[in-house]
Every structure is written in C-alpha cells, then in structure tokens.
Amino acid sequence: MSERPSTPLLVGGITASILAISSAAILFREANAPPLPASAFRLLFATLLLVPFALWRSRSELAAFSLKDWLGLTMVGLVLAAHFGAWVASLGLTTVAASVVLVTLHPAIVAVASTWLFGEGLAPRGYVGIIIALAGGAVITLGDAQRGSAPLLGDALALVGALAAAAYFLAGRSYRRRLGLLAYVTPVYGVAALALLVGSVLVPAPYGGPLVGYDARQFVLFLLLAGVPMILGHTVLNWALKYVTAPVIATTILGEPVGASILAFFILREAPGTFTLVGGALVLIGIGVVAVAPRPQVGEAA
C-alpha cells in the first residue's frame, strides 16, 4: 500500500487542480477550433508530455497489464473522449456559465453510483440535494429555450458530458486503488486522444474538422489546454482519487463553474443571464448538499 499524503497536501493539490480546470472553457473558446479536433489535440499533447515519464517510472507496471486491464482502460479512454467531445461542443452552442454548470451535475450521479459500487454511503438528505441540482439544470434549460434551439442542444450536450464525467470518475476511483498514476492516466489519455482524432475526421462540421491548417496561436492554446487543465487539473485529480472517494473528488469540480464564469466575464465579456445565475445557484446548492451527505471512507488504497 502506498502512504497516504498529508491532508494539507491533498487539499492544496485538489484546490490547484480546480483552478487549472477552470481555465479550460476559456482556452477552448479562444482557440476557435472545431470541438473534436480541439479536444483531440488537448489529449494528444497531454499524452505526449506524459509518455516519457510513464516509460521511466511505470514501465514494469505497464508491461504487467493483462488483456482485461487494457480493455478496461480503453473503455475509460472512450468515456473520457465522449465527455470532452460533448462538453466542448456545448461551449459553442450555449453560454460558458450554462455549459460548465450543467456538466458539473455529475457529482450527484457519482454520489448515488458510489453507494452501489463502493459502499461509500449517501445520507437521505443527499437525494434532496440531487433534486435541487436537477431543478437548477431545468431552470438553466428554460432560460436557454427563450434564446432558440442551439442553446438547448448545447445544454443537452453538456448533460451528456456530465454523464460521461461521472462514469470517468467512478472508473478512476476503481482503477486508482491498484494502479499507479502514470500507468493509469497515460493509456486513458492516449485512447481518448485517438478516439477524438478519428471522430474529428469522421464527424462533419461544425463538430468535426480537419487536423491541419491551424496557426501557431491555436497550437499554443492546444498546448496550454494539455498542460494546464489536463495535466495540472485532471491528472492531479486522478492522483487524489487513490486516497479520496469519488463523490468528494467529483464534488470539488463545483469550483469550476465559479472560476470559469468569472474568467468568461473578464476575458470574453460574457455576463451570465438571470436564468443561468438562478439555475447555477440551485445546482451549486444542490450538489453542495450532496457533498455533505455521503460519509466517505477515506483512507489508503489497497
């Protein structure tokens, strides 16, 4: 068993990861590229950055993987690709605030599923929180419906992204109990990158698109997406998943809507509407209730 990091280190790492993840929506918007290629380059560059370290630190662990391990990690990678593909597509159809708030509904899903999968408990009041969060999502959708059909599609894609994110965190909780960080994230990121590259070619515009023709500024933004929200964000959360339960980690993503909305206001001059503010507040309150409802069994991984 690996030694559990100190609480300040865990809290500091998780906090830093949420700050990093909050930049993703803005970087995607600024890159101004089709969602699937943008997501593909994000995962591809992240994988290329991690491969040397994985071969250095986790070569023996990777070599010992069974066929079942590789198939399982492939499925997790495909789920991660679905999450990014759906969520990034939603950013072009609805507001940053609405997209990020709806995609962060996944802690409620994780809290319920963790009860069945890991026995990590959900108190009855947690279900009240889920209802409040879902009501908030309905308020956001109602407000977007007044602006046309594209925001509704964006909201739906963000919800698909939430479901995929829930599956991703639950799988991560399971695999990180027995796999090292680099041995887990490097194959998962690689599979997700490959799936998104294929999707970019097969799916027509405006979601798919060419893998060539991007300028230097866009590639810099793709690298920033790989280095900041992906490696400093998601990878640090995957590190913490070995020591902290899935509902707790998933709930920390609640910091993303706040950070992303603030960045969108100052950088994109995009002020959230009344329905987004009210609905977003309900979502945050609801998932906050879910966060305190579970009684996670935090400890060292087996």
C-alpha positions in Angstrom: 0.0 0.0 0.0 1.2 3.5 -0.8 1.4 6.0 2.0 -1.4 8.5 2.1 -0.3 12.1 1.6 -1.0 14.6 4.3 -4.3 16.4 4.4 -2.8 19.8 3.5 -1.1 18.3 0.5 -4.3 16.7 -0.7 -6.3 19.8 -0.2 -3.7 22.0 -1.8 -3.4 19.7 -4.8 -7.1 19.4 -5.3 -7.6 23.2 -5.0 -4.8 23.9 -7.5 -6.4 21.3 -9.9 -9.7 23.1 -9.8 -8.1 26.4 -10.5 -6.4 24.8 -13.5 -9.5 23.1 -14.8 -11.4 26.5 -14.6 -9.3 27.8 -17.5 -10.4 25.1 -19.9 -13.6 26.7 -21.2 -11.9 30.0 -21.9 -9.0 28.3 -23.7 -11.3 26.3 -25.9 -13.2 29.4 -26.8 -10.0 31.4 -27.6 -8.7 28.5 -29.7 -11.7 28.9 -32.0 -11.3 25.4 -33.4 -14.0 22.7 -34.0 -14.7 20.9 -30.7 -13.5 17.4 -31.7 -10.1 18.5 -33.1 -9.5 20.9 -30.2 -10.2 18.1 -27.7 -8.1 15.7 -29.7 -5.1 18.0 -29.7 -5.5 18.6 -26.0 -5.4 14.9 -25.1 -2.7 14.2 -27.7 -0.3 16.8 -26.4 -1.1 15.7 -22.8 -0.3 12.1 -23.7 3.0 13.0 -25.5 4.0 15.1 -22.4 3.3 12.1 -20.1 4.7 9.2 -22.1 8.4 9.8 -21.3 7.6 9.9 -17.6 5.4 6.8 -17.8 8.1 4.8 -19.6 10.6 6.0 -16.9 8.6 5.4 -13.8 5.9 2.9 -14.7 7.4 0.7 -17.5 7.2 -2.5 -15.4 3.7 -1.9 -14.3 2.5 -1.2 -17.9 4.3 -4.4 -19.1 2.4 -6.4 -16.5 -1.1 -5.3 -17.7 -3.4 -8.1 -18.7 -5.7 -8.0 -21.7 -8.5 -7.3 -19.3 -6.6 -4.3 -18.0 -6.0 -2.9 -21.4 -9.6 -3.4 -22.5 -10.8 -1.7 -19.3 -8.6 1.3 -19.7 -9.6 1.5 -23.4 -13.2 1.8 -22.3 -12.3 4.5 -19.8 -10.5 6.4 -22.5 -13.5 6.2 -24.8 -15.7 7.6 -22.0 -13.3 10.4 -21.4 -13.4 11.2 -25.2 -17.2 11.3 -25.0 -17.0 13.7 -22.1 -14.7 16.1 -23.8 -16.4 15.8 -27.2 -19.8 16.5 -25.9 -18.8 19.2 -23.4 -16.6 21.2 -25.8 -19.3 21.0 -28.5 -21.7 22.5 -26.0 -19.5 25.6 -25.5 -20.2 26.7 -29.0 -24.0 26.4 -28.6 -24.7 27.9 -25.1 -23.0 30.2 -22.6 -19.9 29.2 -20.8 -21.7 29.5 -17.5 -24.6 27.3 -18.6 -22.3 24.7 -20.1 -20.0 24.5 -17.2 -22.7 24.4 -14.6 -24.7 21.7 -16.4 -21.6 19.5 -17.0 -20.9 19.7 -13.2 -24.1 17.9 -12.4 -22.0 14.7 -12.4 -21.2 14.8 -8.6 -24.8 13.9 -7.9 -24.6 10.9 -10.3 -21.3 9.9 -8.7 -22.7 10.1 -5.2 -25.5 7.7 -6.0 -23.5 5.3 -8.0 -20.7 5.2 -5.4 -23.2 3.9 -2.9 -23.8 0.8 -5.1 -20.3 0.3 -6.3 -18.1 1.2 -3.4 -20.4 1.4 -0.4 -19.3 5.0 0.2 -22.7 5.9 1.5 -25.3 8.6 0.8 -27.4 10.0 3.5 -31.1 10.6 2.8 -30.6 14.4 2.6 -28.3 13.7 -0.3 -31.2 12.9 -2.5 -32.8 16.2 -1.7 -29.6 17.8 -3.0 -29.9 15.8 -6.2 -33.4 17.1 -6.7 -32.3 20.7 -6.1 -29.4 20.3 -8.5 -31.7 18.8 -11.2 -34.1 21.7 -10.7 -31.3 24.1 -11.3 -30.5 22.4 -14.5 -34.1 22.7 -15.6 -34.1 26.5 -14.8 -31.0 27.0 -17.0 -32.6 25.0 -19.8 -35.8 27.0 -19.5 -33.8 30.3 -19.8 -31.9 29.0 -22.8 -35.1 27.9 -24.5 -36.0 31.5 -24.8 -33.0 32.2 -26.9 -33.6 29.5 -29.6 -32.8 25.8 -30.3 -29.0 26.0 -30.3 -28.7 26.7 -26.6 -31.0 23.7 -25.9 -28.7 21.5 -27.9 -25.7 22.9 -26.1 -27.4 22.2 -22.7 -28.2 18.6 -23.8 -24.6 18.0 -24.9 -23.3 19.4 -21.5 -25.6 16.9 -19.7 -24.1 14.1 -21.9 -20.7 15.4 -20.8 -21.9 15.2 -17.2 -22.9 11.5 -17.5 -19.6 10.6 -19.2 -17.7 12.5 -16.5 -19.5 10.6 -13.8 -18.5 7.3 -15.4 -14.9 8.5 -15.7 -14.6 9.5 -12.1 -16.1 6.2 -10.9 -13.8 4.2 -13.1 -10.9 6.3 -11.9 -11.7 5.5 -8.3 -11.7 1.8 -9.0 -8.5 1.7 -11.1 -6.5 4.1 -8.9 -7.0 1.8 -6.0 -4.5 -0.6 -7.6 -2.7 1.3 -10.4 -0.1 4.0 -10.3 -1.0 7.4 -11.5 1.1 7.4 -14.8 0.2 3.8 -15.6 -3.5 4.8 -15.4 -3.7 8.2 -17.0 -1.3 7.8 -19.8 -3.2 4.9 -21.6 -6.5 6.5 -20.8 -5.4 9.9 -22.3 -3.9 8.2 -25.3 -7.1 6.2 -26.1 -9.2 9.3 -25.7 -6.9 11.3 -28.0 -7.0 8.6 -30.6 -10.8 8.4 -30.4 -11.2 12.1 -30.8 -8.7 12.2 -33.7 -10.8 9.6 -35.5 -14.0 11.5 -34.6 -12.6 14.7 -36.0 -12.2 13.1 -39.4 -15.5 11.1 -39.4 -17.8 13.7 -37.9 -18.8 16.6 -40.2 -18.5 20.3 -39.3 -19.2 22.1 -37.1 -18.2 19.4 -34.5 -15.5 17.6 -36.5 -13.0 19.2 -38.8 -9.5 19.0 -40.3 -6.5 18.1 -38.3 -4.3 20.5 -40.3 -4.4 24.2 -41.1 -4.2 25.6 -37.5 -2.0 28.6 -36.8 0.8 29.0 -34.2 -1.5 30.7 -31.8 -4.0 27.9 -31.9 -1.3 25.3 -31.3 -0.1 27.3 -28.3 -3.6 27.2 -26.9 -3.8 23.5 -27.5 -0.6 23.1 -25.6 -1.9 25.2 -22.8 -5.1 23.1 -22.7 -2.9 20.0 -22.4 -0.6 21.4 -19.7 -2.9 23.4 -17.5 -6.5 22.0 -17.3 -5.4 18.5 -18.4 -2.2 17.7 -16.6 -2.3 20.2 -13.7 -6.1 19.7 -13.5 -7.4 16.3 -14.4 -4.2 14.4 -13.7 -3.9 15.9 -10.2 -7.5 14.9 -9.5 -6.6 11.3 -10.7 -3.7 11.4 -8.2 -6.1 12.3 -5.4 -8.6 9.6 -6.4 -6.3 7.0 -4.9 -6.8 8.5 -1.5 -10.1 10.3 -1.6 -13.6 8.9 -2.5 -15.1 9.6 -5.9 -18.0 11.7 -4.6 -15.6 14.0 -2.8 -13.4 14.4 -5.9 -16.3 14.9 -8.2 -17.9 17.5 -5.9 -14.7 19.6 -5.9 -15.4 20.3 -9.6 -18.1 22.6 -8.3 -15.3 25.2 -8.1 -15.1 25.1 -11.9 -18.4 27.0 -12.8 -17.4 29.8 -10.5 -13.9 30.1 -11.9 -15.0 29.7 -15.5 -17.8 32.2 -15.2 -15.5 34.8 -13.7 -13.0 34.3 -16.4 -15.7 34.4 -19.1 -16.9 37.7 -17.6 -13.5 39.4 -17.6 -12.0 37.8 -20.7 -15.0 37.2 -23.0 -17.2 39.9 -21.6 -19.9 37.3 -21.3 -22.2 38.1 -18.5 -24.5 35.2 -17.4 -28.2 35.8 -17.7 -30.7 35.7 -14.9 -31.8 32.1 -15.5 -28.2 30.9 -15.6 -27.5 32.8 -12.3 -30.5 31.4 -10.5 -30.2 27.9 -12.0 -26.5 27.8 -11.4 -27.0 28.8 -7.8 -29.5 25.9 -7.4 -27.1 23.5 -9.0 -24.3 24.5 -6.6 -26.6 24.4 -3.6 -28.0 21.0 -4.6 -24.6 19.4 -5.2 -23.3 21.1 -2.1 -26.0 19.2 -0.1 -24.9 16.0 -1.9 -21.3 16.7 -0.9 -22.0 16.7 2.8 -24.5 13.8 2.6 -22.1 11.0 1.8 -19.9 9.6 4.6 -16.9 8.6 2.5 -14.4 6.1 3.8 -11.2 8.0 3.2 -8.0 6.1 3.6 -5.2 4.3 1.9 -5.7 2.4 -1.3 -5.3 -1.3 -1.3 
